[in-house]
């Protein structure tokens, strides 16, 4: 049976489950003015970040990809871009404008912060009122683009919360929806299993190329990642090696073929139907969720063992745990507790059903705990030093 | 009720699903068929989420979980002992 949800259909047909008016600073210097607008205008969401000056090459391309993708995210109704230099801000705004949603640029040079804040606030006021009239309409769940990731994992993640998410992933892909996963470094020791899930030899080769490039960076630095991979939290939770962590990690991928591989700068194709997509990301929670949202994810399922608290300013992050201690000690962060699966009191299918039903409520408008707690992490990935 | 779970029938370790005290008889159920189980006497305190050896593992032997190698024993490990970073290490990362 196919599910439907009530959601916002955007100008380009993309489906959002939230209705943010975004104030987007292009660079570190524009954070103050952007934050000033958000303080004046109720209903705006601002995403300060530390980058955007003197970046170059692939690193600059990636920042623009993330900023414009975030503005283009279907959970966003309209965007105010603020940048110190107008031409740079226009590059990002032009990309966002391709979605058909309202976007406007306010440069700081020649105006100063105060005039910029005033002009941008007047526009933001209009955008918020416009957005407030947008209605949710019934849409098929196949139009949903979602993402998955685990964090502060422990052995309970591999035993229960990740396989429960795997049940949801299968169900979403079977209904024609799109699911993205990543965590390149955290596939180490299970990369052959992921490679075997690729739908075509070409995808397999692209995936292995991305994986090898990541591994080469780690080897070139000559670092011993033990202690950061697995993390101290992972080790506290019983995970001993990267291989053990990776094998637990991939439990959430479900059983469908991976029919899409995206490197950092690749755009997700919409409307292919039934897509399971590997995205090259770091395994850092906020960085990965930020990149997924920039590629179009509108909801994120996040499993945690020891208790990762990550959220995102624009997309709901649903926190799932199977660790009964974490569920009790960090209850304000946990949306779905499947720890009874550890005691075999429920079946894996029942645990998956619990996560799926909760996700439907969130897609229809229920706020996640991360949203209510204002966990608004926005962390663009930086690839190398600036000029 | 089981106090531990085993991913696969060939695995060398059981994951504690509750805190376990030294000397306890632990029922470890197999996830592939939860009505089947093995009982192991715990030789150490094992915190929730940590692993117990299901057999004697000699130094240098590979350790299986998910029916896959998750690392190699850096010292002899007795059946029932805590298996963790103090006695196994990655074959991929770490010196």
Contacts between the chains, C-beta under 8 A, distances in Angstrom:
chain1	res1	chain2	res2	distance
A	154	B	49	4.7
A	155	B	15	4.7
A	155	B	49	4.4
A	155	B	50	7.3
A	155	B	51	7.3
A	156	B	17	7.7
A	156	B	48	7.8
A	156	B	49	5.7
A	158	B	7	7.7
A	158	B	66	7.5
A	159	B	5	5.7
A	159	B	7	7.5
A	159	B	15	6.1
A	159	B	17	7.5
A	159	B	31	7.3
A	188	B	92	5.5
A	188	B	93	6.9
A	189	B	68	7.8
A	189	B	70	7.4
A	189	B	90	7.6
A	189	B	92	5.6
A	190	B	68	7.7
A	218	B	93	7.9
A	224	B	93	7.1
A	224	B	94	5.7
A	224	B	95	5.8
A	225	B	93	4.9
A	225	B	94	7.2
A	226	B	85	7.9
A	226	B	89	8.0
A	226	B	90	7.0
A	226	B	93	6.1
A	226	B	94	3.9
A	229	B	93	6.7
A	235	B	84	7.7
A	235	B	85	5.9
A	237	B	49	4.8
A	238	B	15	6.9
A	238	B	16	7.7
A	238	B	47	7.1
A	238	B	48	7.7
A	238	B	49	3.5
A	238	B	50	4.0
A	238	B	51	6.3
A	238	B	84	7.1
A	240	B	51	7.3
A	240	B	70	6.8
A	240	B	71	6.0
A	240	B	83	7.1
A	240	B	84	5.4
A	240	B	85	5.2
A	240	B	88	5.4
A	240	B	89	7.8
A	240	B	90	7.9
A	241	B	70	5.4
A	241	B	71	4.2
A	241	B	88	6.8
A	241	B	89	6.7
A	241	B	90	3.8
A	241	B	91	7.8
A	241	B	92	7.6
A	241	B	93	7.7
A	241	B	94	7.6
A	242	B	90	5.4
A	242	B	92	5.7
A	242	B	93	5.1
A	243	B	68	7.2
A	243	B	69	6.7
A	243	B	70	4.6
A	243	B	71	6.3
A	243	B	90	6.0
A	243	B	91	6.9
A	243	B	92	6.1
A	244	B	65	6.0
A	244	B	70	4.0
A	244	B	71	7.0
A	247	B	65	6.9
A	247	B	66	4.4
A	247	B	68	5.7
A	247	B	70	6.7
A	248	B	66	7.9
A	305	B	49	7.0
A	323	B	48	7.3
A	323	B	49	6.9
A	324	B	48	7.7
A	325	B	48	6.4
A	342	B	5	7.0
A	342	B	17	4.3
A	343	B	1	6.2
A	343	B	2	7.7
A	343	B	17	6.7
A	344	B	1	7.9
A	344	B	2	6.6
A	344	B	5	8.0
A	344	B	29	6.5
A	344	B	34	5.2
